[in-house]
Amino acid sequence: MPEKPIIICTRGSALALAQSNMIAALCRAAFPELTFELKLIKTTGDKLQKASMAKTDPSLPKGLFTKELEVALLNGQADLAVHSLKDLPTELPAGLYLAATPKREDVRDVLIYRDAAFQSKSKSGTAGAKEMRGFKPHLKLKDFPPGATIATSSTRRKQSLLAARPDLNIVEIRGNVATRMQKVAERGEVDATILALAGLKRLNFGINADGTIKGDAVPDGLLATVLDLEVMLPCVGQGAIGIEIRENDERIAKIVARLNHAETFAAVTAERAFLRGMGGGCQSPVGAHAEIVGTKITLKAISFRDEVVKCGEAKRPIAEAAALGEQIAAELK
């Protein structure tokens, strides 16, 4: 009798599917004798497309993008869940744990905005030309005109932008990567948006040397600039994929252990300990980035809680990653 397939559950978004297909490919390469299948599950966050994500809304349940996947795990309908780690709460349901993180992608954020040359050519002589303003390639945050409008649904990004440029007008935006790029390309009331570089890469988008964006179905006339970490620290877990499984499931634990990248796991352990210590969830106005050099791990963090900017940085041995996160949280609370 053939062995039962191993079920990998994930959200049905384009990015979640791309990440899960990547995990499935790694599993099949490491265990060619086993069968791995994907199970797509619609989460609460997928259904609440009109809910505000730009503030911590107490009416919104925790685990917006993870709860239904975790229920599938606990009910035995799936064997492992693939998450964008930034969406996974630091407190997990009893019986489940974060078992592995493959090697992390680039953690930085990217400004997406219209190309002045393209807008001038495409809109010249037409009504609304002034509203559809564009900008030069390699635009930096300081280069935006006073009062420019940037769309983001992230509290961390909003507060980071306002800390650097208090004059900016920040508005909300929802939708997947392609939808957000399309909104910038077509809506003159929005000058730019911010996306995670990791998400762009996993969806096979790239940034050319001239600042243009390459990939399938990229709207015409868009440019991109990668933001330095000194300008904007990422959210906790950004660029990392988390694999969640049941406790005491030794068979699945051995499988996902082959996918784990030890340095990534240590880095996100520090970041998640920081977020847990701050008492926040994935929409908390905090940023953090842990980096390993040699035998030490360094954590840089920022908090915008109560609209007060607090920064912290410390270094410890890798084995003390969780304690490092807790230390920085205690300093910034």
N, C-alpha and C positions, 0 to 999 in steps of 0.2 A: 504493500500500500504506500503510495507516494506521501512524503512528508508534507504536513500542512504548511501553506504559504505564510510567510512573515508579512504582516500588514503594517505599512507605514502610513500613518494618518497625517493630514495637513489641511490647511485652508485651501480654498479654490482660487485665490488670487493669482495673477500671473507670476508675481515674485515668489509667493509661497510654493507654487508648482515648480518653478525653476529650481528653487533650493531643494525641494524634495526629490526632484529627478536627479539632482547632483548627488544627494545622499544615497538614493537607490542605486545609482551607478557605482558609487564607492562600495556599497554593500555587495553588489553582484560581482565586482572585480575581486573583492577579498574572499568571498564565499560563493564561487561559481556553481557549487553543487546545490545551493539553496535557491528557493523561489521567493522573490520579493514583489509585493504588489502595493500600489498606492490606493488610498481611500480618501476621497475629498469630502470635507465636512464644512458646512457653513457655520461660522461663529456669530456670536452676538454682535461683535464689532463690525462684521460684514453687513449685518442687517441694519445697523444704526448709522446709515450713511449721512443723515442730517443732524446727528448729535454733535454738540460742540466738543472738540478735543483740545481746544486751546486753553482750557482751564480745568482744574480738578473739580469735576461735577460730582457731588456726593450721591446723586441719583443714578450715576453710572456704576454698574457692577464691576468688581475687580476681574481681571482675566478676560477682558473683552474679546481678545483674539485667541484665547487658549482654553477656556472652560470646556467647550464642547469636545475638544480633542482629548482633554483629560478624562472626561466622562467615558469616552470610547476606550481609553486605556483601562480604566478601572472596571469597566464592564466586560473586558476581554474581547472587545470588537476590533481592537488594534493592539499591536505589540510595541510600537514606538511612535512618538509624536515628534514632528520636525517643526521648530519654531524659529522665527526671527528672535534672537535672544532678547532684544530690547523690549519685546512684547510680553516676555514671560515674567510673571510676578516673582518676587524674591521669596515669598512664602507659598509653598506648593501644597496641594492636598495630601493628606495622610495616605501613605502607600505609594507615592510617586517621588521621583527625584531626578535631578539633572545629571545625566550619566556621562555625557560626552559633548565636546565642542570641536568640530573640525577646524583647520587652520583659518584664522580670521582674515577677512578682506580688509581693504583700506577703510579706516574709521572716519575719514573726513566728510564734511558736507560740501555741497556744490551749489553755487548761485546759477540759476537758469534765467536768462533774460533775452530780449529781442535785439537783433542786429540792426544798428542804425543804417548801414548801407543797404540792407535788404528792405527795411521799412521805407526808406527814401525812394527806392526804385519801385516797390510794389504799390505804395500809397500816394505817390506824387499826383497832385491834381485831383484827388478824391476827397469827398467829405469825410471828416473824422481823421484826417492825416495827422493832425497835431496830437490827438489822443493816443495814437499808436506810435508813440515815440520809441526809438531804439537807442542802443549804446555801443560804444566802441568795444572791440575784442579785449579780453584780459582785464575786464572791469573789476576793480576792487571795491569793497564796501564803501570806502571813503570817497569814491568817485561818483556815487549817485547824487543827483541834484537834491537840494533841500525838499523835504516832504515827499520823497519818492515812496511809492506803495509796494510793499513786499508781502506776499501771501505765504502764510505758514499755519499749520494747525498744531504746532509744537510749542508748548510754553517755554521750553529751554531755548529754542531758536528765537522766539519772540523776545525774550529777555536779553539774550546775547546780542541781538541786533540793536535793541534800544540802549544797552549799556555802551555800545560803540557809537551809535548814532541816535540820540534821543529824538531827533526831528523826524525820523522815519514814520510812515503810516503803515501799521501792521494790520492785515486783515486775514480772516480765516480762509482756508481752502481745503476741500476734501477730494477724494478720488485717488486712483492708482497713479503710477508714474506717468504713463502715457496721457492720462486725462489732465494731469496737472501741467504737463508741458503744453498740451493743446490750449489750455486756458490762458497761459501766458502768451502764446502765439496769437490768439484771437481776441483777447479782451484788453482794450486799451486802458481800462481802469486799474489794471495790475501791471506793474513794471517788471516784477521778477518773482520767483519763488525759490525755495531751497529744498534740495533733495539729498538723500544719502548717496555718496559715491558708490558704496557697496551694492546698493540696489540697482543702480544704473549698470554696473559691470555685470551683475548676475543676469540682467535682462539683455545682455549683449549690446549695450550702448557703450560708446567710448567718446573721448574728447580728443579732437585733432590738435595739432600744434598751433593752428590758427584760432583755436577756441570754438570751432564749430563742433556739432555733435554728430557722431556717426552711429548708424543702427537702422533697423527696419522701422518704417513709419514715423520717423522723426519729423515733426512739423518744420516747414521751411522757415528760415530766418531766425533760428535760435542760436544763442551762444552760451558757453558755460565757463565758469571760473571756480576752481577748487579753492576752498577757504582753508587757510592755515589753521593749525590747532591753537595758535596764539590768539586768533580771532574768534574761534568758536570750538569749544570742547564738545565732543560727541556725547550722546546720551549713553547711559550705562548699557553695555552689551552691543553697541552699534557695530555692524559689520560681522558679527558672530552669529553662527547658527547653533541653536541648542537642541539636543536630543534628549527627550524625557521618556523614562520607562518606569515600569513597576518595580517596587522593591522586591527582593528575593526572586527575581526572574533571572537566574544565573545564565541561562542560554542566551537571552537577548543581551544581557550585560557583557558577555564575552564577545558578542558580535559588534556592539557599538564601541567597545574598548579599542577595537582595531581602527576606528575612525577618529579617535580623540587626538587632539594636538595639545600636548602638555603645557606649552607656554601660553596658548590661548586660554586654556582652562584656568590656569593660575591668574591670568590677567582679569578675566571676567569674574573670578571668585572675589578678587579685591574690589572690583567695581560694584558687584552686587551686594557685598557686605557693607560698602559705603551707603548704597541706596537703602538697604534695610535699616541701617543705623539712623538714616535721616527720616525714617518713617514714611517713605513715599512709595508711589507706584510708578508705572512707566510714563505717566504724564506729569511727574513732579518736575518743577523748574530747577533741575540740577544737571550738571554734566560731569563726566569723569573719564579718565583715560589712564590705564595702567600699561606699563611697558617694562620688559625684562631685559636686563643687560648683565651678562655673566650669571652670578648667583644671587643678584639682587632684583627686587621689583620696586618700581617707582610709581606712585599714584598721584596724579594731579586731578583736582576736583574744584568745582565751582557751584555755588548755591545762590539762587535768586529768591529764596523764600522771603516772604513779606517785602519783596521788592528791594531787599538789601543785598548787595553783592559781597559775597565772602569767598575767598580762594584759599586752597590749602594744597600742600605738597609734602610728601614724606617718602622715605625709602626703608625697606626691610628685607630680610632674607626671603626667598621665594616661598619657603615653607610657612611663612607668617602672612600670606596674602590676605586671608580673612581678617586677621588682627589689624593689618594695615588699613583696610577699608573702614573698620570700626573706629580706628584712631582718628582718621580724617573726619569722619562723621561727627565724632564727639567734639572736635575742634570747631566745626562749622555750624553746629546746631545752636 
